Amino acid sequence: MSTTRYTKDHEYIRIDGDTGIVGITDYAQSQLGDVVYVELPEAGKALEKGGEAAVVESVKAASEVYAPVSGEVVEVNGDLEAAPGTINEDPAGAGWFLKLKIANTSELDELMSEEDYQAYVKSIS
């Protein structure tokens, strides 16, 4: 069974064993507007927690996507290059950005649960 954790910058990581699937939340994509371009890291790249993992450009602005935890990129969602709008259509599903081999699972403890994230979004909306 997988668990999902969230950052205050609106990234999620869906954890499955020692790997996590990283993307942005529905709230984040709604704030960005129509996504027109995404820049993904190369597989094998080491990411630090809070460091830039990807870049998303929308009709409104460009925005960085930050790594929720440290780890190594093991796969990227190449489908997003041809269809970046997938991020708007299905951010928690087909709109994922990358898969990360988690370097330090204790960093997950610093992230929010689904309930905590929903309360956070309500507090800023």
Salt bridges, closest charged atoms under 4 A:
ASP18 OD2 - LYS101 NZ 2.39
GLU75 OE1 - LYS99 NZ 3.49
GLU110 OE1 - LYS49 NZ 2.35
